Each structure stands twice: as C-alpha cells, then as structure tokens.
C-alpha cells in the first residue's frame, strides 16, 4: 500500500521521479501549443506588419530593406543555418526579435546585409527602364508638374524643363532632344 500523506491523499511513485500520475507523460514540457518549424516562421517575416516597420527603422536603411525584404529574409535564413540558431527559435516573437537584432544599425550583420542589398538595388536599377513619369507628381490622383495640372491623356513629361503647350496639345521642351545635338568638333 502506498504511503499516506498528512492530508490523507495518496501518492505513488512510478520510478521516474516526475510525479505525473503514472501516465508516463511529462506535462511540464508541453508548451500548450504546437511549435512551428523555424523556417516557416522566418518565411512569414515577409508579411506586412508593424513589427517589420520597426525592424526597418532600426536598420537605418528601411526603404532599401523593405524593397528587398524577400532577399533579406533569405540571407537571414542562411545566417540562422550557418550559426545553428534554428533550435533556439521556438516562437514567432523569437524569430522577430532575432531579425530585429540582425538588421539593427551598427551590427556587423546589418552592415553586411546593407552592402548586399545596395549591390542588388544597383543591379536592378541598372536593368530597369526609367520611369516615364519621373518628371511629374501625382497629387490627389491628378498628374502635375511644377504645380500645374497635366491634362488627361497627355503623354509623360519628357524632361524636367518641358511645359504643356495647351494650343499645340503637346509638351514643349527647352532641352533639345538627344538626337538633335551636334557632336563637338575637335579643333584643328
């Protein structure tokens, strides 16, 4: 017969020192919810959220980081694998905190990531065609230049000196087109 306690309740010992009501399970290790794989949680870092805005601000290169967040997360995942930190990332808050530290201004990892993203950004900008509307502003859904509205259906403003000629219904530029420039002649 098992020993009796002072309150009259009986206790049993199954030999494994875990006081678990003899069912062999250890409830103290149960987190109460399933743990998601760290790779899945890292992949979810690309989803738009307020914590991501904070991470971008702390990096010191937020716009660049936001533009290339998928690439940054891929590099972050490689970092986790290289340093064997995946086992420490049990909850999304762990992953988010680690990412914020990874991109925080002043850290070596942040500096290295910044260099990679700058290089990537430069390559993308070199291969992308220029924005045809780069000499215009969009104000309340209306295209404008120098505070003047641009008529609907007007082609993009060709350069930063062009103005809209209402009579001709076309842009007039004070900069000659590149094809009309005469090559400089060498003296001699």
Buried (B, 14 or more C-beta within 10 A) or exposed (E): EEEEEEEEEEEEEEEEEBEEEEEEEEEEEEEEEEEBEBBEBBBBBBEEEEBBEEBBBBBBBBEBBBBBBEBBBBBBBEBBEEEEBBEEBBBBEBBBBBBBEBBBEEBEBBEEBBEEBEEBBEEEEEEEEEEEEEBBEEEEEEBBBEEEEBEEEBEBBBEEEBEBEEEEEEBEBEEEEEEEEEEEEEEE
